[in-house]
């Protein structure tokens, strides 16, 4: 294959690396919570029932923020069910996923878990079956110091200091016909405005995320964001967007090029938000919260109506291959390349359900292939994101036409350059990085996530089948860095 070229210049940058880009998502869905992050009686569980093996893997992965408790789950959730003594909590029917919810894990357990992992909590409120009052009450319980009904209840539950949760999502996917208590754009826009006003009166320092359209294939996409933001633009800080990329619905080349769709989606949402700003005469610029994204063979899922009522059933527990790792790597690259406007991103979900971490009840936890590009990017993306000018051979796709085989981003931090690169092609790709104006590099390293078999997976029996490995041969020749990217691979090349 002809070589690819990446041109970088320190004078041209996207913006600082936003640490919230490396977020994840914990929803009461399938086994994400129960036998995922929480399993009393497991040999690794602490006194609160939190699985230490999952805590350690989440730390290793570099997760910085976690959205909770949903997702579709939140639109039928009564937060009061998940606080106070566990023995007194009610068991409920979760209408989102047809599950029996014991509420053994709730706000207090989540905040303990978040503290152990060292992540920032991102809390969603129920604007499906509930509204302004319940959102205000939850915020008072979580963030107000004391001396009021709900803050004193928190103290009574053994938590004297406020949780101080900063980021709050105003509902979830409210234009989805699957959503319990779904709304029209007008209905939701008004509700989001009034909820935001009330919550800011309780705590003016919070950051609020308004729901964008559920995904770019919705007939409401674009018009939903415009209508909603015309109501609540001045009261919110982010507009959310969601997307999942299907490995089996369509041609393989389009799947490998999924980041093209993510890029278009981000730019469409930004354009819509900025249009509303212009219409309102506002100089404020909203950021995008891409708070659900991942690879998911969604076309194979029959929907929640086909599920039987059960507690913590095994649903959507995908085993990811090397190709999925390359796609996830390219999606992370896209988020980095839009770090000036994407302020928060959450890969969905953390454990078991379309997840980088898999567990077995009473058994081990292990890293799926998609764990590794996330961990490598979170660990090495520091400082500023540089504008990456890519020149590369192209490959044909049914959905997007000709797409470059190379996806790339770069960060610069105190003289250390990190290049993140995905080779979407089936053969090795020589890469030349033009380092004009960058500090002279003395050392270079190259790590890849790849395998001779693109269908290779990590499983309980073979948990380390696919791991990052060092690649020899990368060189610096004057102002040019040279490396060879293996077929269908995610790579980090560092020079300092």
Order of alpha helices (4+ residues) and beta strands (2+ residues): beta-beta-beta-alpha-beta-beta-beta-alpha-beta-alpha-alpha-beta-alpha-beta-alpha-beta-alpha-alpha-beta-alpha-beta-beta-beta-alpha-beta-beta-beta-beta-beta-beta-beta-beta-beta-beta-beta-beta
